[in-house]
Amino acid sequence: MVVAGAAPPTVTWRFVYGGIVLALWIGAAVCAVMGPTWAAVAVAVIAGIGTVLFAANVWAEHHIVGKPDVTAGPDGLTAGSWTIPWDDVRSCGFVTGPWRYKLLNPQMYETERSDATSLIVTRRTADDNGRQIQVGYTLYEHHTDNLDEFLAAVRRYAPSSDDQFGRSTRDYVVDPAVNGRLVAQWAAEGRLTVTNRRGKEKLLFDGAGIRAGRDTIAWGSVAALGAVTDSHTTKMNGVSTGTTYTHRLVIVSTEVDRKGRNVTLRPEYASDYVPPLEQLVPVLQGILPSLSITDKRRSLG
């Protein structure tokens, strides 16, 4: 089963764009006959650039028609430059939104102003921390209208897969050695310490609650935990110079501040902290089964 490129539903833009280019060439001819030479040359250059762009767009539209975009075949799921065997496909589905996945690093995406449709696949294979890897591929702007049939073919090739491609804490792949060490530490000391790669304490979980820096929230006041990724874009003279991403552990308390909002802590929890969040969460869930923990972090490659 293949989702392929398709012709655009309308070609009105071609007539508009082509009319503008034609008008420019006519203007260049008029300037050559009646006006100064420099004006004719300038208009001709603009018309030439417009012609090249017009031809390139028309060629691109024709080039993708019928060209396979994503394929579900006996060897696995293929999109762009990657192929995932069926026994490694945990879930997949299509999503439409203002983002576009990178071709060279399909784990990452960029935010766009316009919506696009992407195929998102969650693999059974996990990264070094134990979180299942998720990749995406953004389809051509115009593609065949057979997405439901494509997903039906995926289910036939991978019956155990589903369309719940969002990753959650239940998907973490536990490292028995790390898990055993954390469980033993809690049993012996009644505490779990999270450190950065230099060994500096960043978070402390003990019988009293959770401590992040100078702030502490008692277990009785902890409503939920959530892992998120904050993004910050820096600009210079209105132009973006780069975006940085920070993984954080959000600790939501039942306590409220003077404005009536839930007290919330947002300490950083980098992917190189020890233990990794993916190994800490299963232990916390074993200690407090009723504790709600979600993971909404984005992949950073």
C-alpha positions in Angstrom: 0.0 0.0 0.0 1.4 3.4 -1.0 0.5 7.0 -0.3 1.8 8.9 -3.3 2.0 12.5 -4.4 -1.0 13.9 -6.3 -1.8 16.8 -8.5 -3.1 19.9 -6.7 -6.9 20.3 -6.7 -6.7 23.6 -8.5 -4.2 25.3 -10.8 -5.5 28.8 -10.6 -2.2 30.0 -9.3 -0.6 29.0 -12.6 -2.8 31.4 -14.6 -2.2 34.2 -12.1 1.5 33.6 -11.8 1.8 33.0 -15.6 -0.1 36.2 -16.3 2.3 38.2 -14.1 5.3 36.7 -15.8 3.8 37.4 -19.3 3.1 41.0 -18.3 6.7 41.4 -17.2 8.0 40.2 -20.5 5.6 42.5 -22.4 6.8 45.3 -20.2 10.5 44.5 -21.0 9.7 44.5 -24.7 7.9 47.9 -24.4 10.9 49.3 -22.5 13.3 48.0 -25.1 11.3 49.8 -27.9 10.3 53.0 -26.1 12.1 53.3 -22.9 15.7 53.4 -21.6 17.8 50.4 -22.1 18.5 50.0 -18.4 14.8 49.7 -17.6 14.4 47.0 -20.3 17.3 45.0 -18.8 16.0 45.4 -15.3 12.4 44.2 -16.2 13.8 41.4 -18.3 15.9 40.1 -15.4 12.9 40.1 -13.1 10.8 38.4 -15.8 13.6 35.8 -16.3 13.8 35.0 -12.6 10.0 34.8 -12.4 10.0 32.4 -15.4 12.5 30.1 -13.8 10.6 30.1 -10.5 7.3 29.4 -12.4 8.8 26.6 -14.4 10.4 25.1 -11.2 7.1 25.1 -9.4 5.2 23.5 -12.3 7.9 20.9 -12.7 7.8 20.1 -8.9 4.1 19.6 -9.0 4.3 17.2 -12.0 7.3 15.4 -10.5 5.6 14.2 -7.4 2.4 13.0 -9.1 2.3 9.2 -8.5 5.7 9.2 -6.7 5.5 7.0 -3.6 5.6 9.0 -0.4 5.2 6.4 2.3 4.9 2.6 1.7 3.6 -0.3 3.7 5.1 -3.4 2.2 6.4 -6.9 3.3 9.7 -5.5 4.4 8.3 -2.9 6.7 7.2 0.7 6.8 9.1 3.0 4.5 9.1 6.8 4.5 11.8 9.0 3.0 15.2 7.5 3.8 14.1 5.2 6.6 12.5 1.7 6.8 11.2 0.2 10.0 10.6 -3.6 10.1 7.1 -4.6 11.2 8.2 -6.2 14.4 9.6 -2.9 15.6 6.4 -0.9 14.9 4.5 -0.4 18.1 2.0 2.2 16.7 1.6 4.6 13.9 -0.9 7.2 12.6 -1.3 10.4 10.7 -1.5 13.8 12.3 -2.1 17.2 10.8 -0.7 20.3 12.5 1.8 23.2 12.1 5.0 21.2 12.1 7.3 19.5 9.7 9.6 16.6 10.4 13.2 16.8 9.4 14.5 14.5 6.7 18.0 14.0 8.1 16.8 13.6 11.7 13.2 12.2 11.6 13.0 12.3 15.4 12.8 16.1 15.3 10.4 18.5 13.8 10.1 22.2 13.2 7.1 24.4 13.8 5.6 25.9 10.7 2.9 28.5 10.1 0.8 26.3 7.8 -0.6 22.8 8.6 0.9 19.7 7.1 0.1 16.0 7.4 2.7 13.7 8.9 3.1 10.0 9.5 4.3 9.3 13.1 5.7 6.0 14.1 6.5 4.8 17.6 9.0 2.0 17.6 9.4 -0.8 20.1 13.1 0.0 20.2 14.1 2.4 23.0 16.8 5.0 23.4 19.6 4.7 25.9 17.4 6.0 28.7 14.6 3.5 28.0 12.1 5.7 26.2 10.7 4.3 23.0 11.9 6.0 19.8 9.4 8.0 17.8 10.0 9.2 14.2 7.9 11.2 11.8 7.7 11.9 8.1 5.8 14.9 6.6 3.9 14.0 3.4 3.8 16.0 0.2 1.4 18.9 0.4 -0.8 17.2 -2.2 -1.1 13.4 -1.8 -3.5 10.6 -2.6 -6.6 10.4 -0.3 -6.0 6.8 1.0 -4.7 7.4 4.5 -7.3 5.1 6.1 -6.6 2.3 3.6 -2.9 2.7 4.3 -3.4 2.3 8.1 -5.6 -0.7 7.5 -2.6 -2.2 5.6 -0.3 -1.4 8.5 -2.6 -3.3 10.8 -2.5 -6.3 8.5 1.3 -6.4 8.5 1.6 -5.5 12.2 -1.5 -6.8 14.0 -0.2 -6.0 17.4 0.3 -2.3 16.5 -2.2 0.4 17.2 -2.8 4.1 16.4 -2.1 5.4 19.9 1.3 6.8 18.8 1.7 9.1 21.8 4.4 7.9 24.2 3.6 7.4 27.8 5.3 6.2 31.0 3.9 2.7 30.5 6.1 2.4 27.4 9.4 2.9 29.3 11.8 0.0 28.9 13.2 -0.7 32.4 16.8 -1.5 32.9 16.8 -4.3 35.6 20.2 -3.2 37.0 19.2 0.4 37.4 15.7 -0.5 38.7 17.2 -2.9 41.3 19.7 -0.3 42.5 17.0 2.4 42.9 14.6 0.0 44.7 17.4 -1.1 47.1 18.3 2.6 47.7 14.8 3.5 48.6 14.4 0.5 50.9 17.7 1.2 52.7 17.7 5.0 52.8 14.1 6.0 52.1 15.3 8.5 49.5 16.2 8.8 45.8 18.6 11.5 44.6 18.8 12.8 41.1 22.1 14.3 40.1 23.6 15.9 37.0 26.5 14.4 35.2 28.9 16.2 37.5 27.3 14.6 40.5 25.5 17.7 41.8 22.2 17.0 43.5 19.3 18.5 41.5 16.2 16.7 42.9 15.5 14.7 46.0 12.6 12.3 46.6 12.2 11.0 50.2 9.5 10.2 52.6 8.6 13.8 53.2 8.1 14.7 49.5 9.9 16.2 46.5 12.6 18.8 46.9 13.8 20.9 44.0 16.5 23.4 45.0 15.1 25.3 48.0 11.5 24.3 47.3 9.7 21.2 48.7 6.3 19.8 48.1 5.0 17.2 50.5 3.7 14.0 49.0 0.2 14.7 50.4 0.1 17.9 48.3 1.5 16.4 45.0 -1.4 16.2 42.5 0.6 15.0 39.5 3.9 14.9 37.8 4.6 15.7 34.1 7.6 15.7 31.8 7.6 18.5 29.2 10.0 20.3 26.9 10.2 24.0 27.0 11.4 25.9 24.0 13.0 29.4 23.9 13.7 31.2 20.6 16.1 34.1 20.7 15.8 36.9 18.2 18.1 39.7 17.0 16.4 42.7 15.2 13.3 40.6 14.8 15.1 37.7 13.2 15.3 34.3 14.9 18.9 33.3 15.8 18.1 29.9 17.3 15.9 27.9 19.5 17.0 26.0 22.7 15.0 23.2 24.3 14.9 22.2 28.0 13.4 19.1 29.4 11.6 19.7 32.7 9.8 17.8 35.4 6.6 19.6 36.3 5.4 19.0 39.8 1.8 20.2 40.3 0.6 20.7 43.9 -2.9 20.8 45.3 -1.8 24.0 47.2 -2.8 27.3 45.7 -1.1 30.6 45.7 -2.6 34.1 46.4 -4.0 34.2 42.9 -5.8 30.9 43.3 -3.4 29.0 41.0 -2.0 25.6 41.8 1.6 25.9 43.1 3.8 24.3 40.5 7.6 23.6 40.3 9.4 23.2 37.0 12.9 22.0 37.7 15.1 21.0 34.8 15.4 17.2 34.2 18.0 16.9 31.4 18.4 13.6 29.5 21.8 13.0 31.0 20.6 13.3 34.7 21.2 10.2 36.8 19.0 8.3 37.1 17.3 9.0 33.8 13.6 9.9 34.2 12.6 6.8 32.3 14.2 4.7 35.1 13.0 6.8 38.0 9.3 6.9 37.1 8.7 3.1 37.4 10.2 3.2 40.9 8.0 6.1 41.9 4.9 4.4 40.5 5.8 1.4 42.6 6.0 3.5 45.7 2.9 5.6 44.9 0.7 3.6 42.5 -2.0 6.3 42.5 0.5 9.1 41.4 -0.4 10.5 38.0 2.7 10.8 35.8 2.6 11.9 32.1 5.4 12.4 29.5 4.9 15.1 26.9 8.6 15.7 26.0 9.6 16.1 22.4 12.5 14.2 21.0 15.7 16.3 20.5 17.5 13.7 18.4 
